[in-house]
Amino acid sequence: MNSYLEMDRTSLENELNEVKLLLEEKIKQNIKLDMSRGKPGKEQLLLSSGLLTSVSEADQCFDGSIDARNYGVLAGLPSARALFADILDVSPSQVFVGGNASLQLMYDLISKAYTHGLLHSPAPWAMRGTVRFLCPSPGYDRHFKISQSFGMELIPVSMTPLGPDMDTVEQWIKDPSVLGMWCCPKYSNPDGIIYSNETIKRIASLHPAAPDFTVIWDNAYCVHEFDGDYVPFPDILSLCAENGNRDMVYEFTSTSKITFPGAGISCMASSEENIDYMTKLISVQIISYDKLNQLRHVLFLKDKAHVLELMKKHAEVLRPHFELVESILESEIKPLEIAHWTNPKGGYFISLYAMHGTAKRTLELCAKAGVTMTGAGATYPYGIDPFDSNIRIAPSLPSLEELRQATEILCLCLRHSALEQLLQTRM
Ligand SMILES: Cc1ncc(COP(=O)(O)O)c(C=O)c1O
């Protein structure tokens, strides 16, 4: 196949007719496939079946003298705090263990910032006029939706191969209305980027104008390598503390993609002062999270070393999914020069950049052919991709055969929309 960029008008027209026929064939097959969300597949869920029986008797319901079935111990069972502390390389007193979703803890943090203010807030965020939040983009759509739902002004910050563009961040934080920043520092959603040590250092040593500027360090993919060994990662809490910013960062993670996304446990880690402050506020809304599930996880996952062994098993299942998508894109799309994409070694996504102005149209065609993808633009603040280019591919959920079909359809749709675009610009 030749580059579309070098084709004359007649060849482009012929090619488009051919692609249309191929796509018609696919549409007739009534396919229904979902590559929209980073959900583990069935084979991955089966890896944690031991969790279903790790606590089965009444006398197993104890963490030392604490009865996990009863009220109380809001910050989490000591053993569960120790497990997350081990995973994140922080101390147990810096960890608060929540329910099955770290996203809920993130939402809660922002919500409490609005209603009550954070530890160093001169006033709750609801009383601060315009609240601006830095959004490295492309990023996680649900982060941006939280910010949007509170009426913040979302400030896009470009992502570079080393993480967010720190020159832009350092400029914006001089503005006292900029109250925080979303970060997904390891295998970022969707680009799969690992922030460089230099980027992390610059974040830890920021001097924001707002006294309660908050870095939301969403380390959702902290142990999620699927290609190669575990990559050790700097502990942001101690780096911030070393730079006089003890209370500036809240780190989050969960077992959603270690055990079960619908029935895992999550955590928030920060300075002891922040954890004490948040625990007091949270105590008004809940007496304790599901400690029995915390205990099940502690007994099943044991410690970080054991978690990493389990993640190797996930990797064996996940790697072929990523390799399959990448090899189809390589053979079907690369020679045409109409898109480029990331080849991550961990996380849950491949981030594809289609020819500018074609992502929406590509996904519209995919939907017609029965393939659901994350909406175009979702990875940008307000759902607006300034280049209409980024497409997030989540290869984990479909079987390999379904994934092959879905990726082949995606390739046809990419070709279709690129050809339409080129024909429009070459009159
Ligand atoms: C970056 C990121 N953070 C958080 C989540 C959701 O985590 P949880 O299941 O713990 O709410 C996801 C899920 O895709 C994610 O990609």
Ligand as a Chemical Component Dictionary entry (heavy atoms), coordinates in Angstrom:
data_LIG
# 
_chem_comp.id                   LIG 
_chem_comp.type                 NON-POLYMER 
_chem_comp.pdbx_formal_charge   0 
_chem_comp.three_letter_code    LIG 
# 
loop_
_chem_comp_atom.comp_id 
_chem_comp_atom.atom_id 
_chem_comp_atom.alt_atom_id 
_chem_comp_atom.type_symbol 
_chem_comp_atom.charge 
_chem_comp_atom.model_Cartn_x 
_chem_comp_atom.model_Cartn_y 
_chem_comp_atom.model_Cartn_z 
_chem_comp_atom.pdbx_ordinal 
LIG C1 C1 C 0 -6.274  7.191 35.297 1  
LIG C2 C2 C 0 -7.410  6.471 35.917 2  
LIG N1 N1 N 0 -7.774  6.771 37.173 3  
LIG C3 C3 C 0 -8.798  6.154 37.798 4  
LIG C4 C4 C 0 -9.524  5.183 37.144 5  
LIG C5 C5 C 0 -10.648 4.552 37.875 6  
LIG O1 O1 O 0 -10.152 3.980 39.041 7  
LIG P1 P1 P 0 -11.113 3.352 40.148 8  
LIG O2 O2 O 0 -11.690 2.113 39.576 9  
LIG O3 O3 O 0 -10.207 3.093 41.286 10 
LIG O4 O4 O 0 -12.165 4.366 40.463 11 
LIG C6 C6 C 0 -9.179  4.823 35.837 12 
LIG C7 C7 C 0 -9.971  3.810 35.122 13 
LIG O5 O5 O 0 -9.887  3.633 33.941 14 
LIG C8 C8 C 0 -8.109  5.485 35.210 15 
LIG O6 O6 O 0 -7.735  5.200 33.973 16 
# 
loop_
_chem_comp_bond.comp_id 
_chem_comp_bond.atom_id_1 
_chem_comp_bond.atom_id_2 
_chem_comp_bond.value_order 
_chem_comp_bond.pdbx_ordinal 
LIG C1 C2 SING 1  
LIG C2 N1 SING 2  
LIG C2 C8 DOUB 3  
LIG N1 C3 DOUB 4  
LIG C3 C4 SING 5  
LIG C4 C5 SING 6  
LIG C4 C6 DOUB 7  
LIG C5 O1 SING 8  
LIG O1 P1 SING 9  
LIG P1 O2 DOUB 10 
LIG P1 O3 SING 11 
LIG P1 O4 SING 12 
LIG C6 C7 SING 13 
LIG C6 C8 SING 14 
LIG C7 O5 DOUB 15 
LIG C8 O6 SING 16 
# 
